[in-house]
């Protein structure tokens, strides 16, 4: 299965109700793949990770 064309991506995003203000190739592709794989945007993911302190456990 190959990569879909941009017009297919735009049609899919319109059908599921995603609105985008900048219509450039990178924004369309990222919104398309984010909607398919249900991934959060990079900024939200980084904020969620940065706020949690990590505990380090030592194994013996």
HELIX and SHEET records of a PDB file:
HELIX    1   1 UNK A    6  UNK A   16  1                                  11    
HELIX    2   2 UNK A   25  UNK A   37  1                                  13    
HELIX    3   3 UNK A   42  UNK A   51  1                                  10    
END                                                                             
